[in-house]
Amino acid sequence: MNALHINGNDLSLESVREVATERRAVLLAPDAREAVMLARSVVDDIVASDKVAYAITTGVGKLSDVRIAGDQIRELQVNLVRSHAVGVGEPLSQPETRAMMLLRANSLAKGHSGVRPIVIDTLCEMLNRGVTPVIPSQGSVGASGDLAPLAHLALALIGEGECLDEKGAWGPSSDALKRAQIKPLVLEAKETISLINGTQAMLAVGTLALLAAEALVDSADVLGGLSCDALKGTDAAFDERIHQARPHPGQIKSAANLRRMLEGSQIRESHRTCGRVQDAYSLRCIPQVHGAVRDTLAYCRSVFETEANSAVDNPLVFIRDRKDTQGDVISGGNFHGEPLAFALDFLAIALSALAGISERRIERLVNPALSEGLPPFLAPGAGLNSGFMMPQVTAAALVSENKVLAHPASVDSITTSGNKEDFVSMGMTAAIKLKRIVENTRNVLAIEAMAVAQALDMLAPLKSSKRGQAVHAAIRSVCPAMEKDRVMYPDLAGISALIATGKLAEVLG
């Protein structure tokens, strides 16, 4: 895989995934290096002339009226890193931390932060040589960005704190950098504030959650189609004309997927002349619900892609004259996480609905009053065997947990920094909650997958569509049919992993 050349303007979420999980190499693009050097020259001029500029020759936050000069400037950089590295709780995963490092480097590469190129180069070298800072996940209120998590990242850059090395060993950052032959940085004016002001922690967690969620919605269409077939539902509600009359893009896409899943099904043909007029909402309204989730994902992707290519620290440097390196340093609030916090909360709500409607389909598959002739709880010898009685309970528990976790974090705020930072986003809280919702939703879909595969077995010799048969075979590749009660949690874990890879969704391709 070719190295990724970052410039702050065109980083894709797919590239974030490649660096985070596939260890794609990262380099600063030559044109971006020039822009970074120009912005740095403006900062150097301010320091040399002892002008007053926030976070360059002053303290930060409530202490912005305190002048800093001379040798104190370097001391300030170290003090800021150490004083802000106060995170607690479970560390971010290695992929999340690597995504955070890349996103921070890309934002600095935009050329508005005033850092030296070596700061970005060091971040890239840490990525390329497998040195991953240990970043506690708690401690950010989402403005002035993710201060505490990013301070732990900056701590590793100066050779302090803790890191995982290329072999996964946890130890002092100084040792990990030494083994990787990376020299710790001595930070100069403004560089600490440029490293710790930003939204990259919430964005990293949110980006990887979004990419996982995009695989879930395709799998949900596949499983929803199979459940509709197994429950002898009608495909009339998926007629293209219905969805063109209400042309939300996601709804149109999901309806098309459902038509394809039922195309050629013997099960569907076996009851085409039955007297049922219409199905319950959990079948009939799959395009409307899944489609709304799709449209939410598309919105969140747009927000995340914009943020990934934004300058989000404070103050920002703007070049007026490239020849004379004239520039302005302007203090603002691009570090505020509200755009991300709203999107993260919206995504959590949407995925909760995706899990919720899946659980209702599971209930219809296992409930003999609703399942159109299937055995109670899909159990061979029901009574002696409990079958899928308890998996539905687990799905109900996960769906109910999602309802609690989906409460928006972004409606909250709390005053910090001596009332200077008096309205914050809580975006990192939204991101951390979203991770759990993604996992819960994947597990609910895994339960639906296992249940619908069992239902299809019980409808033999009638077969589902060719696509349905392919999905059934994929599920059976990790989970044999239930001939009598057995321990099911390993099966559910295997199916959940299968869904995460996108394997079930491949039939739509």
Buried (B, 14 or more C-beta within 10 A) or exposed (E): EEEBBBBBBEBEBEBBBBBBBEBBBBBBBEEBBEBBEBBBBBBBBBBEEEEEBBBBBBBBBEEEEEEBEEEEBBEBBBBBBBEBBEBEEEBBBBBBBBBBBBBBBBBBBBBBBBBBBBBBBBBBBBBBBBBBBBBBBBBBBBBBBBBBBBBBBBBBBBBBBBBBBBEEEEEBBBBBBBBBEBEBBEBBBBBBBBBBBBBBBBBBBBBBBBBBBBBBBBBBBBBBBBBBBBBBBBBEBBEEEBBEEEEBEBBBBBBBBBBBBBBBBBBBEEBEEEEEEEBEEBBBBBBBBBBBBBBBBEBBBEBBBEBBBBBBBBBBBBBEEEEEBEBEBEEEBBBBBBBBBBBBBBBBBBBBBBBBBBBBBBBBBBBEEBBBEBBBBBBBEBEEBEBBBBBBEBBBEBBBBBEEBBEBBBEBBEEBBEEEBEEBBBBBBBBBBBBBBBBBBBBBBBBBBBBBBBBBBBBEEBBBBEBBBBBBEBBEEBBEEBEEBEEBEEBBBBBBEBBBEBBBBBBBE
